[in-house]
Amino acid sequence: MIDPLAIITEALERAARPCVTSSFQAEDVALVHMLRGAHPEIPVLFLETFHHFAETLAYRDEIARRWGLNLVTLKAPEPHIGLWQTDTTACCARHKVGPLFAALEDYDVWFTGLRREQSPSRANLQPVEDFRLPSGKVLHKISPLAAWTNKDVWAYAKAHDIPLLPLYDRAYTSIGCEPCTSPPLDPENLRSGRWQGRKLECGIHIQAEEK
């Protein structure tokens, strides 16, 4: 297994404007912890979807304060609260995909906490990939924890005394927006509690089609 810190170091060496996205789930917080040692001022992009658990927002604020993060909160220019009730795809597109892809135009290296184990849609994830935005811009997408298991993440958090989102203590295993998140429907699938198991991705990590 390639050392995540080696991946991070190499990526930062060629980065002019790096950033990291974080939903403040366990793997994201572990990655931010690693990155801040090498690049303390790296922008940490957080999507304010207007549908988060209150616990997520409180935890985000506590970690950002404790670690002195350069937190950048992204929001849809025209949010539609409750859109998930009629169309979860449109809700994700408006509150997550659109704001993030617009923000990523300003960066050349994008760090993510994605892991292969999380979902069948991520099974072929590579630690270093090119990612093309809908505009056509290509940036380097870096997933240093791609090969890590859930046990690896939790072991890292324990070893570095990193507190984790309290929702894990209530049997949640993958945490997104409150209306579309439940404890796992399938104990063998950590993300099966997302969108009632009806889809695997919100759209952020889906490569734009060639035009």
Short mmCIF file of the C-alpha atoms (twelve columns), coordinates in Angstrom:
data_MODEL
# 
_entry.id   MODEL 
# 
loop_
_atom_site.group_PDB 
_atom_site.id 
_atom_site.type_symbol 
_atom_site.label_atom_id 
_atom_site.label_alt_id 
_atom_site.label_comp_id 
_atom_site.label_asym_id 
_atom_site.label_seq_id 
_atom_site.Cartn_x 
_atom_site.Cartn_y 
_atom_site.Cartn_z 
_atom_site.pdbx_PDB_model_num 
ATOM 1   C CA . MET A 1   0.000   0.000  0.000   1 
ATOM 2   C CA . ILE A 2   1.346   3.434  -0.962  1 
ATOM 3   C CA . ASP A 3   1.860   5.759  1.984   1 
ATOM 4   C CA . PRO A 4   -0.791  8.529  1.851   1 
ATOM 5   C CA . LEU A 5   1.769   11.054 3.050   1 
ATOM 6   C CA . ALA A 6   3.993   10.235 0.067   1 
ATOM 7   C CA . ILE A 7   1.049   10.809 -2.271  1 
ATOM 8   C CA . ILE A 8   0.269   14.102 -0.546  1 
ATOM 9   C CA . THR A 9   3.878   15.304 -0.683  1 
ATOM 10  C CA . GLU A 10  4.244   14.546 -4.392  1 
ATOM 11  C CA . ALA A 11  0.924   16.172 -5.261  1 
ATOM 12  C CA . LEU A 12  1.702   19.331 -3.303  1 
ATOM 13  C CA . GLU A 13  5.065   19.653 -5.025  1 
ATOM 14  C CA . ARG A 14  3.336   20.138 -8.376  1 
ATOM 15  C CA . ALA A 15  0.367   22.125 -7.071  1 
ATOM 16  C CA . ALA A 16  -0.009  25.831 -7.649  1 
ATOM 17  C CA . ARG A 17  -3.442  26.111 -6.024  1 
ATOM 18  C CA . PRO A 18  -4.440  23.009 -4.059  1 
ATOM 19  C CA . CYS A 19  -7.628  22.500 -2.074  1 
ATOM 20  C CA . VAL A 20  -9.339  19.716 -0.165  1 
ATOM 21  C CA . THR A 21  -13.051 18.994 0.071   1 
ATOM 22  C CA . SER A 22  -14.435 17.858 3.396   1 
ATOM 23  C CA . SER A 23  -17.861 16.791 4.605   1 
ATOM 24  C CA . PHE A 24  -16.228 16.223 8.011   1 
ATOM 25  C CA . GLN A 25  -16.789 12.500 7.919   1 
ATOM 26  C CA . ALA A 26  -14.042 10.371 9.467   1 
ATOM 27  C CA . GLU A 27  -11.927 9.873  6.333   1 
ATOM 28  C CA . ASP A 28  -12.159 13.536 5.396   1 
ATOM 29  C CA . VAL A 29  -11.021 14.641 8.829   1 
ATOM 30  C CA . ALA A 30  -8.135  12.151 8.762   1 
ATOM 31  C CA . LEU A 31  -7.057  13.528 5.379   1 
ATOM 32  C CA . VAL A 32  -7.314  17.142 6.521   1 
ATOM 33  C CA . HIS A 33  -5.207  16.223 9.553   1 
ATOM 34  C CA . MET A 34  -2.490  14.874 7.237   1 
ATOM 35  C CA . LEU A 35  -2.662  17.822 4.860   1 
ATOM 36  C CA . ARG A 36  -2.459  20.536 7.490   1 
ATOM 37  C CA . GLY A 37  0.928   19.216 8.539   1 
ATOM 38  C CA . ALA A 38  2.282   19.827 5.037   1 
ATOM 39  C CA . HIS A 39  0.137   22.806 4.011   1 
ATOM 40  C CA . PRO A 40  -1.472  24.501 7.044   1 
ATOM 41  C CA . GLU A 41  -3.311  27.099 4.948   1 
ATOM 42  C CA . ILE A 42  -4.804  24.755 2.377   1 
ATOM 43  C CA . PRO A 43  -8.423  25.769 1.629   1 
ATOM 44  C CA . VAL A 44  -10.881 23.265 3.106   1 
ATOM 45  C CA . LEU A 45  -14.007 23.406 0.959   1 
ATOM 46  C CA . PHE A 46  -17.274 22.595 2.741   1 
ATOM 47  C CA . LEU A 47  -20.637 22.465 0.998   1 
ATOM 48  C CA . GLU A 48  -23.434 24.151 2.927   1 
ATOM 49  C CA . THR A 49  -26.393 22.244 1.523   1 
ATOM 50  C CA . PHE A 50  -28.962 23.766 3.922   1 
ATOM 51  C CA . HIS A 51  -29.940 20.204 4.870   1 
ATOM 52  C CA . HIS A 52  -27.081 19.136 7.161   1 
ATOM 53  C CA . PHE A 53  -27.470 17.539 10.553  1 
ATOM 54  C CA . ALA A 54  -27.027 20.120 13.319  1 
ATOM 55  C CA . GLU A 55  -24.340 17.815 14.718  1 
ATOM 56  C CA . THR A 56  -22.354 18.058 11.477  1 
ATOM 57  C CA . LEU A 57  -22.303 21.845 11.545  1 
ATOM 58  C CA . ALA A 58  -21.343 21.986 15.218  1 
ATOM 59  C CA . TYR A 59  -18.560 19.437 14.681  1 
ATOM 60  C CA . ARG A 60  -17.300 21.314 11.592  1 
ATOM 61  C CA . ASP A 61  -17.081 24.521 13.591  1 
ATOM 62  C CA . GLU A 62  -15.284 22.845 16.485  1 
ATOM 63  C CA . ILE A 63  -12.652 21.145 14.287  1 
ATOM 64  C CA . ALA A 64  -12.155 24.309 12.211  1 
ATOM 65  C CA . ARG A 65  -11.616 26.333 15.387  1 
ATOM 66  C CA . ARG A 66  -9.392  23.768 17.086  1 
ATOM 67  C CA . TRP A 67  -7.176  23.253 14.051  1 
ATOM 68  C CA . GLY A 68  -7.286  26.810 12.702  1 
ATOM 69  C CA . LEU A 69  -8.561  25.618 9.328   1 
ATOM 70  C CA . ASN A 70  -8.833  27.835 6.278   1 
ATOM 71  C CA . LEU A 71  -12.488 26.865 5.936   1 
ATOM 72  C CA . VAL A 72  -14.260 27.917 2.733   1 
ATOM 73  C CA . THR A 73  -18.024 27.426 2.849   1 
ATOM 74  C CA . LEU A 74  -19.711 26.991 -0.524  1 
ATOM 75  C CA . LYS A 75  -23.405 27.652 -1.105  1 
ATOM 76  C CA . ALA A 76  -25.849 27.464 -3.983  1 
ATOM 77  C CA . PRO A 77  -26.654 30.973 -5.243  1 
ATOM 78  C CA . GLU A 78  -30.350 30.072 -5.200  1 
ATOM 79  C CA . PRO A 79  -30.933 27.343 -2.612  1 
ATOM 80  C CA . HIS A 80  -34.188 25.396 -2.652  1 
ATOM 81  C CA . ILE A 81  -34.779 23.954 0.789   1 
ATOM 82  C CA . GLY A 82  -36.852 20.794 0.604   1 
ATOM 83  C CA . LEU A 83  -36.126 20.055 -3.043  1 
ATOM 84  C CA . TRP A 84  -35.043 16.562 -1.989  1 
ATOM 85  C CA . GLN A 85  -38.698 15.698 -1.343  1 
ATOM 86  C CA . THR A 86  -39.464 15.724 -5.061  1 
ATOM 87  C CA . ASP A 87  -36.099 15.147 -6.747  1 
ATOM 88  C CA . THR A 88  -32.931 14.106 -4.910  1 
ATOM 89  C CA . THR A 89  -30.866 14.342 -8.097  1 
ATOM 90  C CA . ALA A 90  -31.899 17.946 -8.671  1 
ATOM 91  C CA . CYS A 91  -31.300 18.723 -4.990  1 
ATOM 92  C CA . CYS A 92  -27.754 17.334 -5.101  1 
ATOM 93  C CA . ALA A 93  -27.080 19.133 -8.382  1 
ATOM 94  C CA . ARG A 94  -28.199 22.478 -7.003  1 
ATOM 95  C CA . HIS A 95  -26.736 22.336 -3.516  1 
ATOM 96  C CA . LYS A 96  -23.597 20.240 -4.034  1 
ATOM 97  C CA . VAL A 97  -22.461 19.648 -7.606  1 
ATOM 98  C CA . GLY A 98  -23.012 23.143 -8.983  1 
ATOM 99  C CA . PRO A 99  -21.373 25.114 -6.146  1 
ATOM 100 C CA . LEU A 100 -18.404 22.755 -5.909  1 
ATOM 101 C CA . PHE A 101 -17.639 22.595 -9.620  1 
ATOM 102 C CA . ALA A 102 -17.841 26.393 -9.811  1 
ATOM 103 C CA . ALA A 103 -15.385 26.716 -6.916  1 
ATOM 104 C CA . LEU A 104 -12.969 24.127 -8.318  1 
ATOM 105 C CA . GLU A 105 -12.354 26.368 -11.323 1 
ATOM 106 C CA . ASP A 106 -9.951  28.304 -9.066  1 
ATOM 107 C CA . TYR A 107 -7.771  25.287 -8.170  1 
ATOM 108 C CA . ASP A 108 -5.445  22.881 -9.953  1 
ATOM 109 C CA . VAL A 109 -5.141  20.061 -7.398  1 
ATOM 110 C CA . TRP A 110 -8.169  18.665 -5.569  1 
ATOM 111 C CA . PHE A 111 -7.686  16.373 -2.568  1 
ATOM 112 C CA . THR A 112 -10.554 14.067 -1.562  1 
ATOM 113 C CA . GLY A 113 -11.120 11.506 1.185   1 
ATOM 114 C CA . LEU A 114 -12.610 8.956  -1.219  1 
ATOM 115 C CA . ARG A 115 -11.932 5.265  -0.573  1 
ATOM 116 C CA . ARG A 116 -12.516 2.233  -2.782  1 
ATOM 117 C CA . GLU A 117 -14.236 0.346  0.014   1 
ATOM 118 C CA . GLN A 118 -17.005 2.930  0.285   1 
ATOM 119 C CA . SER A 119 -19.019 1.958  -2.772  1 
ATOM 120 C CA . PRO A 120 -19.038 -0.189 -5.940  1 
ATOM 121 C CA . SER A 121 -18.948 3.095  -7.861  1 
ATOM 122 C CA . ARG A 122 -15.534 3.783  -6.284  1 
ATOM 123 C CA . ALA A 123 -14.040 0.305  -6.634  1 
ATOM 124 C CA . ASN A 124 -11.587 1.386  -9.362  1 
ATOM 125 C CA . LEU A 125 -10.599 4.660  -7.710  1 
ATOM 126 C CA . GLN A 126 -6.948  5.603  -8.225  1 
ATOM 127 C CA . PRO A 127 -4.936  7.735  -5.786  1 
ATOM 128 C CA . VAL A 128 -4.072  10.156 -8.589  1 
ATOM 129 C CA . GLU A 129 -6.436  10.865 -11.478 1 
ATOM 130 C CA . ASP A 130 -7.258  13.675 -13.857 1 
ATOM 131 C CA . PHE A 131 -10.748 15.113 -13.436 1 
ATOM 132 C CA . ARG A 132 -12.455 17.226 -16.051 1 
ATOM 133 C CA . LEU A 133 -15.012 19.799 -14.976 1 
ATOM 134 C CA . PRO A 134 -18.084 20.542 -17.142 1 
ATOM 135 C CA . SER A 135 -16.273 23.682 -18.350 1 
ATOM 136 C CA . GLY A 136 -13.531 21.496 -19.832 1 
ATOM 137 C CA . LYS A 137 -10.920 22.443 -17.260 1 
ATOM 138 C CA . VAL A 138 -8.843  19.473 -16.078 1 
ATOM 139 C CA . LEU A 139 -7.409  19.298 -12.589 1 
ATOM 140 C CA . HIS A 140 -5.539  16.641 -10.640 1 
ATOM 141 C CA . LYS A 141 -7.827  14.745 -8.284  1 
ATOM 142 C CA . ILE A 142 -5.874  13.190 -5.419  1 
ATOM 143 C CA . SER A 143 -7.364  10.506 -3.146  1 
ATOM 144 C CA . PRO A 144 -4.519  9.513  -0.802  1 
ATOM 145 C CA . LEU A 145 -6.737  7.164  1.233   1 
ATOM 146 C CA . ALA A 146 -8.072  5.265  -1.786  1 
ATOM 147 C CA . ALA A 147 -6.796  1.898  -0.529  1 
ATOM 148 C CA . TRP A 148 -7.701  2.441  3.117   1 
ATOM 149 C CA . THR A 149 -10.402 0.434  4.871   1 
ATOM 150 C CA . ASN A 150 -12.804 1.793  7.434   1 
ATOM 151 C CA . LYS A 151 -10.621 0.164  10.093  1 
ATOM 152 C CA . ASP A 152 -7.595  2.068  8.791   1 
ATOM 153 C CA . VAL A 153 -9.459  5.360  9.123   1 
ATOM 154 C CA . TRP A 154 -10.594 4.693  12.662  1 
ATOM 155 C CA . ALA A 155 -7.153  3.453  13.679  1 
ATOM 156 C CA . TYR A 156 -5.605  6.685  12.375  1 
ATOM 157 C CA . ALA A 157 -8.129  8.786  14.276  1 
ATOM 158 C CA . LYS A 158 -7.426  6.863  17.467  1 
ATOM 159 C CA . ALA A 159 -3.652  7.063  17.040  1 
ATOM 160 C CA . HIS A 160 -3.799  10.834 16.578  1 
ATOM 161 C CA . ASP A 161 -6.484  11.478 19.197  1 
ATOM 162 C CA . ILE A 162 -8.897  12.908 16.622  1 
ATOM 163 C CA . PRO A 163 -12.495 13.208 17.837  1 
ATOM 164 C CA . LEU A 164 -15.042 12.070 15.272  1 
ATOM 165 C CA . LEU A 165 -18.530 13.194 14.338  1 
ATOM 166 C CA . PRO A 166 -20.878 12.132 17.170  1 
ATOM 167 C CA . LEU A 167 -23.400 10.711 14.684  1 
ATOM 168 C CA . TYR A 168 -21.204 7.613  14.364  1 
ATOM 169 C CA . ASP A 169 -22.226 6.780  17.927  1 
ATOM 170 C CA . ARG A 170 -25.847 6.617  16.708  1 
ATOM 171 C CA . ALA A 171 -25.080 3.844  14.173  1 
ATOM 172 C CA . TYR A 172 -24.627 6.097  11.133  1 
ATOM 173 C CA . THR A 173 -21.797 4.873  8.914   1 
ATOM 174 C CA . SER A 174 -21.930 7.358  6.016   1 
ATOM 175 C CA . ILE A 175 -23.193 10.830 6.763   1 
ATOM 176 C CA . GLY A 176 -24.593 13.318 4.292   1 
ATOM 177 C CA . CYS A 177 -27.649 15.545 4.432   1 
ATOM 178 C CA . GLU A 178 -30.082 14.737 7.236   1 
ATOM 179 C CA . PRO A 179 -33.226 14.022 5.131   1 
ATOM 180 C CA . CYS A 180 -31.368 11.581 2.870   1 
ATOM 181 C CA . THR A 181 -29.228 9.796  5.462   1 
ATOM 182 C CA . SER A 182 -30.070 6.879  7.727   1 
ATOM 183 C CA . PRO A 183 -28.103 4.124  9.450   1 
ATOM 184 C CA . PRO A 184 -27.085 1.520  6.848   1 
ATOM 185 C CA . LEU A 185 -29.881 -0.569 5.333   1 
ATOM 186 C CA . ASP A 186 -27.286 -3.266 4.598   1 
ATOM 187 C CA . PRO A 187 -24.730 -3.788 7.390   1 
ATOM 188 C CA . GLU A 188 -22.191 -4.874 4.757   1 
ATOM 189 C CA . ASN A 189 -22.546 -1.638 2.781   1 
ATOM 190 C CA . LEU A 190 -21.460 1.483  4.681   1 
ATOM 191 C CA . ARG A 191 -23.196 3.827  2.225   1 
ATOM 192 C CA . SER A 192 -26.479 1.927  1.996   1 
ATOM 193 C CA . GLY A 193 -28.123 4.482  4.277   1 
ATOM 194 C CA . ARG A 194 -27.664 7.267  1.734   1 
ATOM 195 C CA . TRP A 195 -30.686 8.247  -0.393  1 
ATOM 196 C CA . GLN A 196 -32.571 5.225  0.965   1 
ATOM 197 C CA . GLY A 197 -30.221 3.060  -1.081  1 
ATOM 198 C CA . ARG A 198 -31.677 4.367  -4.360  1 
ATOM 199 C CA . LYS A 199 -28.421 5.765  -5.757  1 
ATOM 200 C CA . LEU A 200 -24.693 5.582  -5.087  1 
ATOM 201 C CA . GLU A 201 -23.399 9.082  -5.815  1 
ATOM 202 C CA . CYS A 202 -24.585 12.684 -5.537  1 
ATOM 203 C CA . GLY A 203 -22.827 13.600 -8.796  1 
ATOM 204 C CA . ILE A 204 -19.716 15.344 -7.467  1 
ATOM 205 C CA . HIS A 205 -17.414 12.437 -8.256  1 
ATOM 206 C CA . ILE A 206 -18.877 11.572 -11.641 1 
ATOM 207 C CA . GLN A 207 -16.614 12.547 -14.534 1 
ATOM 208 C CA . ALA A 208 -18.168 14.975 -17.006 1 
ATOM 209 C CA . GLU A 209 -18.826 13.395 -20.387 1 
ATOM 210 C CA . GLU A 210 -16.703 14.324 -23.366 1 
ATOM 211 C CA . LYS A 211 -18.289 16.856 -25.682 1 
# 
